[in-house]
Amino acid sequence: EERGYRSASGAPITLRRRQHSASCRELTVRCPRLQLRSLSAVTSAVWLAAYGLFVLSENSMVLSAAIFITLVGLIVYLHFVKIDQESLLVIGSLGIQVTSSYASGKESTTFIEMGQVKDVVINEAIYMQKVIYYLCILLQDPGDPQGVSEVVPLFQSSKPRLDCLIEVYKSCQEILEQRKTTPQSS
Amino acid sequence: NSPAPLPERAIYGFALFLGSWFGFMLYLIWAYVPETWLFSLGLTYWPQKYWAVALPTYLLVTIGIGYILLFGINMMSTAPLNSTHTVTDNYAKKQQQKKFQEEAIPALRDIPISEVNRMFFLPEK
């Protein structure tokens, strides 16, 4: 099922939960699409600046350079920066897979096996003059059973607020608890 | 170490007051009195008068940049979101567990983040 929430900056995001089996869940957060008004605002600003330069310098290469920069910048932004949706696939005995798909269709995936996962928690941290809640995977330290070797933050670009994070946290904990009650010899 | 007034502190305060007034008068005389008058008195070894304007300007610009620099240093030294310093630190790792005593207030300790999360977010009641 799908529900609407807000991100930390106020933009509307949606969370979709799918249960594939008793020990496998997929949680997808979809970020707001690229707005036409912001795209046209940036394009007009760049082209106005280029036209101002052209009037000052009388060199028409400035205009064609501005058009080229705008096109290349838009493609680079869509392919490397603008994230369309981020998903978390928790498979009970296997591991956790984190996928970010960009606006141009590119998908980048990270898989963390269950032996390395210590816990999935909601952590608070200072980020750019704000304190935000974010979901993160704590990785186990191989030498120290109580220690945390690494922190992997999730949903970095959509930054859901606490109500959305609590839903994701509860779903993940239901699956993570199963590995304590059914210990497997590996 | 109380901030109460003491005779020694009064003497230090007055000495500083006189010293700062003297320094300020000296600075004004050096900045405003023309060089020829100072030379005629026999005082020839002064720094250039350029510095009478340059040093205060340097000081004010440094103070202004210092505001921005402090802001930037603060931002640089906050731990990034993926560091373990947001979850634990050296003191928490090395803490010793005290034994639980009946009917006594439990000892102060750093509670692991997993436990805190379970307490905050899991119970539905």
Boltz contact constraints between the chains, C-beta under 6 A:
constraints:
  - contact:
      token1: [A, 119]
      token2: [B, 114]
      max_distance: 6.0
  - contact:
      token1: [A, 121]
      token2: [B, 113]
      max_distance: 6.0
  - contact:
      token1: [A, 121]
      token2: [B, 114]
      max_distance: 6.0
  - contact:
      token1: [A, 121]
      token2: [B, 117]
      max_distance: 6.0
  - contact:
      token1: [A, 122]
      token2: [B, 117]
      max_distance: 6.0
  - contact:
      token1: [A, 123]
      token2: [B, 86]
      max_distance: 6.0
  - contact:
      token1: [A, 125]
      token2: [B, 81]
      max_distance: 6.0
  - contact:
      token1: [A, 125]
      token2: [B, 86]
      max_distance: 6.0
  - contact:
      token1: [A, 126]
      token2: [B, 78]
      max_distance: 6.0
  - contact:
      token1: [A, 148]
      token2: [B, 84]
      max_distance: 6.0
  - contact:
      token1: [A, 148]
      token2: [B, 87]
      max_distance: 6.0
  - contact:
      token1: [A, 151]
      token2: [B, 82]
      max_distance: 6.0
  - contact:
      token1: [A, 151]
      token2: [B, 84]
      max_distance: 6.0
  - contact:
      token1: [A, 153]
      token2: [B, 81]
      max_distance: 6.0
  - contact:
      token1: [A, 153]
      token2: [B, 82]
      max_distance: 6.0
  - contact:
      token1: [A, 166]
      token2: [B, 121]
      max_distance: 6.0
  - contact:
      token1: [A, 169]
      token2: [B, 121]
      max_distance: 6.0
